Amino acid sequence: MHVILGASGQVGSAVVKALLKSEQSVTAVVRNPAKTNELRRNGVPIAQADLFDAAALQEAFRNVDTVFLLTPEDPASQDVLHDAKSIVQNYRDAIQASGVKKLVALSSLGAQHASGTGNLEMSYMLEHAFQGLAVQQIFIRAPYYYSNWMLYLSAAQEQGILPTFFPADLKISMGAPADVAAFIARAITNAIPEQKKLYELTGPAYSSADVASALENILHHKVSAQTIPADQWHNTLLQAGFSENAAANMSKMTQAVIAGITRPEQKESKRIQLPTTLETYFQSVLQEPALNK
């Protein structure tokens, strides 16, 4: 039995689908039961648990072989890193109490740094939370998701601009969430050829200007990358609904990416190249019905 946390989210739901396709036994753990309709239609057993509830997690992990873990980002959090610390401690306690044999956890490129990287520090905590436990551990560091750019689709459609916190010509590794989920499912089922504790997933490197160009080709009108100055990041995030603390940590993470300190570590890790290109991703999600909404 495999238990998947965040099963109603972008990556978690794709992991569930991949496991079902390979006829694996899966239980989906979600916080909000209102987001389980598709899971239920697919016959997936549902366990409701808040990540801040150690007892609920322990119950969800009972009699389980493998758990999939992640550190969700909450833009409304008043203390992002404190919340992450509480969650990973609950994970540790639940795993220790329930006898889980294996954990597979979604981390991020740049998780090798203990401090100074804002939100990425959550991944550092996750990777170091289970030291001393008799459980197999696999951590999968993911790149920047193509799907993040979908937040700006309406601006690209209506105004011909692509807002970005990055310099327009800064190239960073990007990847499709479905590719990440497929690798996670393989790690859960021991279908990866070389067993390592740490994998770093990288995709093609693109700049914001490249993303704007790809959208331009699909939307059939001019789209230009528009860099938001660093001194405007915080207020921009506040206007988007972030708390003061969440905005500060997102800004730190952005600065770390721009400074180049979140590149793959390639020290103890196995590097995996993700296959999907930006153009292929956009073509798959930006079909005519979606564009005309």
TORKOL-4160 file (C-alpha; in steps of 0.2 Angstrom, whole numbers, padded with zeros to 4 digits, m for minus):
293
<pt num="1" X="0000" Y="0000" Z="0000"/>
<pt num="2" X="0006" Y="0017" Z="m0005"/>
<pt num="3" X="0000" Y="0033" Z="0004"/>
<pt num="4" X="0001" Y="0049" Z="m0006"/>
<pt num="5" X="0000" Y="0066" Z="0003"/>
<pt num="6" X="m0006" Y="0081" Z="m0007"/>
<pt num="7" X="m0016" Y="0069" Z="m0018"/>
<pt num="8" X="m0028" Y="0083" Z="m0024"/>
<pt num="9" X="m0013" Y="0094" Z="m0029"/>
<pt num="10" X="m0005" Y="0096" Z="m0046"/>
<pt num="11" X="0010" Y="0083" Z="m0043"/>
<pt num="12" X="0001" Y="0072" Z="m0030"/>
<pt num="13" X="m0014" Y="0069" Z="m0041"/>
<pt num="14" X="m0003" Y="0064" Z="m0056"/>
<pt num="15" X="0007" Y="0052" Z="m0044"/>
<pt num="16" X="m0009" Y="0044" Z="m0040"/>
<pt num="17" X="m0014" Y="0042" Z="m0058"/>
<pt num="18" X="0003" Y="0035" Z="m0062"/>
<pt num="19" X="0002" Y="0022" Z="m0048"/>
<pt num="20" X="m0016" Y="0017" Z="m0053"/>
<pt num="21" X="m0011" Y="0014" Z="m0071"/>
<pt num="22" X="0002" Y="0002" Z="m0065"/>
<pt num="23" X="m0011" Y="m0006" Z="m0054"/>
<pt num="24" X="m0004" Y="m0001" Z="m0037"/>
<pt num="25" X="m0014" Y="0000" Z="m0021"/>
<pt num="26" X="m0015" Y="0018" Z="m0016"/>
<pt num="27" X="m0023" Y="0029" Z="m0003"/>
<pt num="28" X="m0025" Y="0047" Z="m0006"/>
<pt num="29" X="m0022" Y="0059" Z="0009"/>
<pt num="30" X="m0031" Y="0076" Z="0008"/>
<pt num="31" X="m0035" Y="0090" Z="0020"/>
<pt num="32" X="m0050" Y="0096" Z="0010"/>
<pt num="33" X="m0063" Y="0083" Z="0006"/>
<pt num="34" X="m0071" Y="0095" Z="m0006"/>
<pt num="35" X="m0057" Y="0092" Z="m0018"/>
<pt num="36" X="m0058" Y="0073" Z="m0019"/>
<pt num="37" X="m0072" Y="0071" Z="m0033"/>
<pt num="38" X="m0060" Y="0065" Z="m0046"/>
<pt num="39" X="m0051" Y="0053" Z="m0034"/>
<pt num="40" X="m0067" Y="0045" Z="m0029"/>
<pt num="41" X="m0073" Y="0043" Z="m0047"/>
<pt num="42" X="m0057" Y="0033" Z="m0049"/>
<pt num="43" X="m0061" Y="0022" Z="m0034"/>
<pt num="44" X="m0046" Y="0029" Z="m0024"/>
<pt num="45" X="m0048" Y="0027" Z="m0005"/>
<pt num="46" X="m0047" Y="0044" Z="0004"/>
<pt num="47" X="m0040" Y="0048" Z="0021"/>
<pt num="48" X="m0043" Y="0065" Z="0028"/>
<pt num="49" X="m0028" Y="0073" Z="0038"/>
<pt num="50" X="m0022" Y="0090" Z="0041"/>
<pt num="51" X="m0003" Y="0090" Z="0040"/>
<pt num="52" X="m0002" Y="0099" Z="0057"/>
<pt num="53" X="m0012" Y="0084" Z="0065"/>
<pt num="54" X="0001" Y="0071" Z="0070"/>
<pt num="55" X="m0012" Y="0059" Z="0076"/>
<pt num="56" X="m0021" Y="0059" Z="0060"/>
<pt num="57" X="m0005" Y="0057" Z="0050"/>
<pt num="58" X="0000" Y="0042" Z="0061"/>
<pt num="59" X="m0017" Y="0034" Z="0057"/>
<pt num="60" X="m0016" Y="0037" Z="0039"/>
<pt num="61" X="0002" Y="0029" Z="0039"/>
<pt num="62" X="m0004" Y="0013" Z="0048"/>
<pt num="63" X="0000" Y="m0003" Z="0039"/>
<pt num="64" X="0008" Y="0006" Z="0024"/>
<pt num="65" X="0024" Y="0002" Z="0015"/>
<pt num="66" X="0028" Y="0018" Z="0006"/>
<pt num="67" X="0023" Y="0036" Z="0009"/>
<pt num="68" X="0025" Y="0051" Z="m0002"/>
<pt num="69" X="0028" Y="0067" Z="0007"/>
<pt num="70" X="0029" Y="0086" Z="0002"/>
<pt num="71" X="0030" Y="0103" Z="0010"/>
<pt num="72" X="0015" Y="0113" Z="0004"/>
<pt num="73" X="0017" Y="0131" Z="0001"/>
<pt num="74" X="0003" Y="0142" Z="0010"/>
<pt num="75" X="0003" Y="0160" Z="0004"/>
<pt num="76" X="m0007" Y="0165" Z="0019"/>
<pt num="77" X="0005" Y="0157" Z="0032"/>
<pt num="78" X="0010" Y="0170" Z="0045"/>
<pt num="79" X="0027" Y="0160" Z="0047"/>
<pt num="80" X="0031" Y="0149" Z="0032"/>
<pt num="81" X="0047" Y="0141" Z="0039"/>
<pt num="82" X="0039" Y="0138" Z="0057"/>
<pt num="83" X="0025" Y="0129" Z="0049"/>
<pt num="84" X="0036" Y="0118" Z="0038"/>
<pt num="85" X="0046" Y="0113" Z="0054"/>
<pt num="86" X="0030" Y="0108" Z="0062"/>
<pt num="87" X="0024" Y="0098" Z="0047"/>
<pt num="88" X="0041" Y="0088" Z="0045"/>
<pt num="89" X="0042" Y="0084" Z="0063"/>
<pt num="90" X="0024" Y="0077" Z="0062"/>
<pt num="91" X="0030" Y="0067" Z="0047"/>
<pt num="92" X="0044" Y="0060" Z="0057"/>
<pt num="93" X="0033" Y="0056" Z="0072"/>
<pt num="94" X="0020" Y="0047" Z="0061"/>
<pt num="95" X="0033" Y="0037" Z="0052"/>
<pt num="96" X="0042" Y="0032" Z="0068"/>
<pt num="97" X="0025" Y="0027" Z="0076"/>
<pt num="98" X="0018" Y="0018" Z="0061"/>
<pt num="99" X="0032" Y="0008" Z="0055"/>
<pt num="100" X="0032" Y="0014" Z="0037"/>
<pt num="101" X="0046" Y="0005" Z="0027"/>
<pt num="102" X="0050" Y="0018" Z="0014"/>
<pt num="103" X="0047" Y="0037" Z="0011"/>
<pt num="104" X="0048" Y="0046" Z="m0006"/>
<pt num="105" X="0048" Y="0065" Z="m0004"/>
<pt num="106" X="0046" Y="0080" Z="m0016"/>
<pt num="107" X="0060" Y="0092" Z="m0013"/>
<pt num="108" X="0067" Y="0106" Z="m0024"/>
<pt num="109" X="0083" Y="0111" Z="m0033"/>
<pt num="110" X="0093" Y="0122" Z="m0021"/>
<pt num="111" X="0088" Y="0111" Z="m0006"/>
<pt num="112" X="0106" Y="0109" Z="m0001"/>
<pt num="113" X="0107" Y="0126" Z="0007"/>
<pt num="114" X="0101" Y="0127" Z="0025"/>
<pt num="115" X="0097" Y="0146" Z="0025"/>
<pt num="116" X="0096" Y="0161" Z="0015"/>
<pt num="117" X="0084" Y="0154" Z="0001"/>
<pt num="118" X="0067" Y="0158" Z="0008"/>
<pt num="119" X="0054" Y="0144" Z="0003"/>
<pt num="120" X="0068" Y="0132" Z="m0002"/>
<pt num="121" X="0073" Y="0130" Z="0016"/>
<pt num="122" X="0057" Y="0120" Z="0018"/>
<pt num="123" X="0065" Y="0107" Z="0006"/>
<pt num="124" X="0081" Y="0107" Z="0017"/>
<pt num="125" X="0071" Y="0103" Z="0032"/>
<pt num="126" X="0062" Y="0089" Z="0023"/>
<pt num="127" X="0078" Y="0081" Z="0017"/>
<pt num="128" X="0086" Y="0082" Z="0035"/>
<pt num="129" X="0070" Y="0077" Z="0045"/>
<pt num="130" X="0072" Y="0058" Z="0046"/>
<pt num="131" X="0090" Y="0055" Z="0051"/>
<pt num="132" X="0092" Y="0040" Z="0062"/>
<pt num="133" X="0076" Y="0032" Z="0057"/>
<pt num="134" X="0076" Y="0014" Z="0050"/>
<pt num="135" X="0066" Y="0019" Z="0034"/>
<pt num="136" X="0072" Y="0019" Z="0016"/>
<pt num="137" X="0073" Y="0037" Z="0010"/>
<pt num="138" X="0072" Y="0045" Z="m0007"/>
<pt num="139" X="0072" Y="0063" Z="m0010"/>
<pt num="140" X="0068" Y="0070" Z="m0027"/>
<pt num="141" X="0073" Y="0088" Z="m0031"/>
<pt num="142" X="0062" Y="0096" Z="m0044"/>
<pt num="143" X="0065" Y="0111" Z="m0055"/>
<pt num="144" X="0054" Y="0126" Z="m0058"/>
<pt num="145" X="0038" Y="0121" Z="m0065"/>
<pt num="146" X="0031" Y="0126" Z="m0082"/>
<pt num="147" X="0014" Y="0127" Z="m0074"/>
<pt num="148" X="0020" Y="0142" Z="m0064"/>
<pt num="149" X="0018" Y="0153" Z="m0080"/>
<pt num="150" X="0000" Y="0149" Z="m0081"/>
<pt num="151" X="m0003" Y="0161" Z="m0068"/>
<pt num="152" X="0001" Y="0175" Z="m0080"/>
<pt num="153" X="m0009" Y="0168" Z="m0095"/>
<pt num="154" X="m0023" Y="0181" Z="m0094"/>
<pt num="155" X="m0010" Y="0195" Z="m0094"/>
<pt num="156" X="m0002" Y="0187" Z="m0109"/>
<pt num="157" X="m0019" Y="0185" Z="m0118"/>
<pt num="158" X="m0026" Y="0202" Z="m0114"/>
<pt num="159" X="m0011" Y="0213" Z="m0112"/>
<pt num="160" X="0002" Y="0205" Z="m0122"/>
<pt num="161" X="0014" Y="0205" Z="m0107"/>
<pt num="162" X="0022" Y="0191" Z="m0096"/>
<pt num="163" X="0026" Y="0198" Z="m0079"/>
<pt num="164" X="0041" Y="0190" Z="m0071"/>
<pt num="165" X="0052" Y="0192" Z="m0056"/>
<pt num="166" X="0067" Y="0186" Z="m0066"/>
<pt num="167" X="0078" Y="0196" Z="m0078"/>
<pt num="168" X="0071" Y="0192" Z="m0095"/>
<pt num="169" X="0086" Y="0184" Z="m0101"/>
<pt num="170" X="0090" Y="0173" Z="m0086"/>
<pt num="171" X="0089" Y="0155" Z="m0091"/>
<pt num="172" X="0084" Y="0142" Z="m0077"/>
<pt num="173" X="0080" Y="0123" Z="m0078"/>
<pt num="174" X="0062" Y="0120" Z="m0080"/>
<pt num="175" X="0051" Y="0105" Z="m0081"/>
<pt num="176" X="0033" Y="0098" Z="m0083"/>
<pt num="177" X="0024" Y="0093" Z="m0067"/>
<pt num="178" X="0018" Y="0077" Z="m0075"/>
<pt num="179" X="0037" Y="0072" Z="m0079"/>
<pt num="180" X="0041" Y="0075" Z="m0060"/>
<pt num="181" X="0026" Y="0064" Z="m0055"/>
<pt num="182" X="0030" Y="0050" Z="m0067"/>
<pt num="183" X="0048" Y="0049" Z="m0059"/>
<pt num="184" X="0041" Y="0049" Z="m0042"/>
<pt num="185" X="0029" Y="0035" Z="m0046"/>
<pt num="186" X="0043" Y="0025" Z="m0052"/>
<pt num="187" X="0053" Y="0029" Z="m0037"/>
<pt num="188" X="0039" Y="0023" Z="m0026"/>
<pt num="189" X="0037" Y="0006" Z="m0036"/>
<pt num="190" X="0056" Y="0003" Z="m0037"/>
<pt num="191" X="0056" Y="0005" Z="m0055"/>
<pt num="192" X="0071" Y="0017" Z="m0057"/>
<pt num="193" X="0087" Y="0008" Z="m0062"/>
<pt num="194" X="0099" Y="0015" Z="m0049"/>
<pt num="195" X="0094" Y="0016" Z="m0031"/>
<pt num="196" X="0100" Y="0033" Z="m0024"/>
<pt num="197" X="0094" Y="0043" Z="m0009"/>
<pt num="198" X="0094" Y="0059" Z="m0019"/>
<pt num="199" X="0089" Y="0063" Z="m0037"/>
<pt num="200" X="0090" Y="0080" Z="m0045"/>
<pt num="201" X="0078" Y="0082" Z="m0059"/>
<pt num="202" X="0082" Y="0095" Z="m0073"/>
<pt num="203" X="0074" Y="0100" Z="m0088"/>
<pt num="204" X="0078" Y="0112" Z="m0103"/>
<pt num="205" X="0084" Y="0129" Z="m0098"/>
<pt num="206" X="0073" Y="0143" Z="m0103"/>
<pt num="207" X="0072" Y="0162" Z="m0099"/>
<pt num="208" X="0057" Y="0173" Z="m0096"/>
<pt num="209" X="0059" Y="0179" Z="m0114"/>
<pt num="210" X="0059" Y="0161" Z="m0121"/>
<pt num="211" X="0042" Y="0158" Z="m0111"/>
<pt num="212" X="0035" Y="0174" Z="m0119"/>
<pt num="213" X="0040" Y="0169" Z="m0136"/>
<pt num="214" X="0032" Y="0151" Z="m0134"/>
<pt num="215" X="0016" Y="0159" Z="m0128"/>
<pt num="216" X="0017" Y="0171" Z="m0143"/>
<pt num="217" X="0018" Y="0157" Z="m0155"/>
<pt num="218" X="0002" Y="0149" Z="m0147"/>
<pt num="219" X="m0008" Y="0165" Z="m0144"/>
<pt num="220" X="m0004" Y="0172" Z="m0161"/>
<pt num="221" X="0000" Y="0189" Z="m0155"/>
<pt num="222" X="0015" Y="0198" Z="m0147"/>
<pt num="223" X="0020" Y="0194" Z="m0130"/>
<pt num="224" X="0034" Y="0202" Z="m0121"/>
<pt num="225" X="0042" Y="0198" Z="m0104"/>
<pt num="226" X="0041" Y="0212" Z="m0092"/>
<pt num="227" X="0053" Y="0211" Z="m0077"/>
<pt num="228" X="0046" Y="0217" Z="m0060"/>
<pt num="229" X="0060" Y="0226" Z="m0051"/>
<pt num="230" X="0066" Y="0218" Z="m0035"/>
<pt num="231" X="0060" Y="0233" Z="m0024"/>
<pt num="232" X="0042" Y="0230" Z="m0030"/>
<pt num="233" X="0042" Y="0211" Z="m0027"/>
<pt num="234" X="0035" Y="0212" Z="m0009"/>
<pt num="235" X="0020" Y="0223" Z="m0013"/>
<pt num="236" X="0016" Y="0213" Z="m0029"/>
<pt num="237" X="0015" Y="0198" Z="m0018"/>
<pt num="238" X="0005" Y="0206" Z="m0005"/>
<pt num="239" X="m0007" Y="0212" Z="m0018"/>
<pt num="240" X="m0008" Y="0194" Z="m0024"/>
<pt num="241" X="m0014" Y="0188" Z="m0007"/>
<pt num="242" X="0002" Y="0183" Z="0001"/>
<pt num="243" X="0005" Y="0187" Z="0020"/>
<pt num="244" X="0020" Y="0198" Z="0024"/>
<pt num="245" X="0030" Y="0183" Z="0030"/>
<pt num="246" X="0026" Y="0172" Z="0014"/>
<pt num="247" X="0030" Y="0187" Z="0003"/>
<pt num="248" X="0047" Y="0189" Z="0012"/>
<pt num="249" X="0051" Y="0171" Z="0010"/>
<pt num="250" X="0046" Y="0170" Z="m0009"/>
<pt num="251" X="0057" Y="0186" Z="m0012"/>
<pt num="252" X="0072" Y="0177" Z="m0004"/>
<pt num="253" X="0069" Y="0162" Z="m0014"/>
<pt num="254" X="0068" Y="0172" Z="m0030"/>
<pt num="255" X="0084" Y="0182" Z="m0026"/>
<pt num="256" X="0093" Y="0165" Z="m0023"/>
<pt num="257" X="0087" Y="0159" Z="m0040"/>
<pt num="258" X="0094" Y="0174" Z="m0048"/>
<pt num="259" X="0110" Y="0173" Z="m0039"/>
<pt num="260" X="0113" Y="0156" Z="m0046"/>
<pt num="261" X="0115" Y="0147" Z="m0029"/>
<pt num="262" X="0100" Y="0135" Z="m0032"/>
<pt num="263" X="0108" Y="0126" Z="m0047"/>
<pt num="264" X="0109" Y="0107" Z="m0045"/>
<pt num="265" X="0121" Y="0101" Z="m0032"/>
<pt num="266" X="0127" Y="0085" Z="m0041"/>
<pt num="267" X="0137" Y="0080" Z="m0026"/>
<pt num="268" X="0128" Y="0065" Z="m0019"/>
<pt num="269" X="0114" Y="0065" Z="m0031"/>
<pt num="270" X="0109" Y="0056" Z="m0047"/>
<pt num="271" X="0104" Y="0069" Z="m0060"/>
<pt num="272" X="0089" Y="0065" Z="m0071"/>
<pt num="273" X="0085" Y="0074" Z="m0087"/>
<pt num="274" X="0066" Y="0077" Z="m0089"/>
<pt num="275" X="0059" Y="0075" Z="m0107"/>
<pt num="276" X="0045" Y="0088" Z="m0110"/>
<pt num="277" X="0050" Y="0104" Z="m0118"/>
<pt num="278" X="0041" Y="0121" Z="m0114"/>
<pt num="279" X="0033" Y="0121" Z="m0131"/>
<pt num="280" X="0026" Y="0103" Z="m0129"/>
<pt num="281" X="0019" Y="0108" Z="m0112"/>
<pt num="282" X="0010" Y="0123" Z="m0118"/>
<pt num="283" X="0003" Y="0114" Z="m0133"/>
<pt num="284" X="m0004" Y="0101" Z="m0121"/>
<pt num="285" X="m0012" Y="0113" Z="m0109"/>
<pt num="286" X="m0017" Y="0128" Z="m0120"/>
<pt num="287" X="m0029" Y="0120" Z="m0132"/>
<pt num="288" X="m0042" Y="0131" Z="m0141"/>
<pt num="289" X="m0056" Y="0128" Z="m0127"/>
<pt num="290" X="m0044" Y="0134" Z="m0114"/>
<pt num="291" X="m0038" Y="0149" Z="m0123"/>
<pt num="292" X="m0056" Y="0154" Z="m0127"/>
<pt num="293" X="m0062" Y="0154" Z="m0109"/>
